[in-house]
Amino acid sequence: MHLKQLSLTQYKNITSKTFDFNPKINCFIGDNGVGKSNVLDAIYHLAFGKSYFNPLALQNIQIGTDFFVLEGRYQIQEKEEKIICSLKKGQKKTLKRNGKLYEKIADHIGRIPTVIISPADHDLIAEGSAIRRKFIDGVIGQTDALYLQHILEYNTVLSQRNALLKYFALNHTFDGDTLGIYNEQLTARSHPIYEKRVAFMKEFIPIFLLRYSSISDQKEPVSLAYESQLKNSDHNDLLSSTLNRDKAIQFTTTGTHKDDLHFSIHDQPIKKFGSQGQQKTFLVALKL
C-alpha cells in the first residue's frame, strides 16, 4: 500500500495543504507548531476515522472555521482508492471510500493498515489496563472485522448489565432471571474475544521479542504476557462467584474488559524497573 497524496482543509492549524508522497521514506522538517504532527494525525484519521491525539472531533476543526476535510489517495496493489473524511459543526462526521459513504465508520477499520508511534505511547506503560486493551484490540481489529463486532456487542451488554446493577441498588430490589440473561449474553461474547486474543498473542509475542532484540542489540531480556480471568475459569461461573461484589459496587468486576498485558524487563515490571531508554525501546518494538 502507498499513500500517494494527502490533502488537508481547515484541519487543526492547517488551512489548506496538499502533500505528494514518495513510495519509500518521507520526512517532515519544520519549526515547532507548524503542523508536522497534525499531518501525521490526518493520515491516522483517514485510516481509523478518528484522531489519534484528540478524540474530541470538533476540536480538530481549525479555529474560526466550521468544518474540516481530509482526502487521501492510495495505491493498493494495482488499484487506486480515495478516502475522504469530513466533519461540519452540527452534523455527523462522514467517511467515504471511492465516493461511497460508510454507514458505520467501524466498517472502514483495516482497509488502510496504519501504525503510528508517538510520545503519547508511553501511556501504554504508565497508565491502566484499559489503554493496553485498546492497543491489542486496535491491532487485531485492523485485520478482523468480526472481532471488532464482538467487542462492540460485548461493551453494549456490559453497559446494560452495569446499568441493571445500579438499578438494583437504587431501588433496593433484585431480579436474578433478568441478570442471568445478561450473564449469558456477556459470556457468549467474551469467549470469542478471549480466544482471538490468545491466538493473536501466540503469534505476536515472538515477533515482538525479535524486534526488541534487534533494536537493543540483545542487551537485556524482556517479556510480554497476556493475562485474563478467563484463562482458568468459565466467564459465567466468574459472574456467579462475584455477584455479591458486583451488586455492592454496582459494576461487573469479571470479564475480558479486565484483561491486561504485562510488560517486563529482567522479570520485573518495566514501568518500575525500566529506564526511559528501555521503555522507549520496548514501545517501539511493540509498535513495529
Order of alpha helices (4+ residues) and beta strands (2+ residues): beta-beta-alpha-beta-beta-beta-beta-alpha-alpha-alpha-alpha-beta-alpha-alpha-beta-beta-alpha-alpha
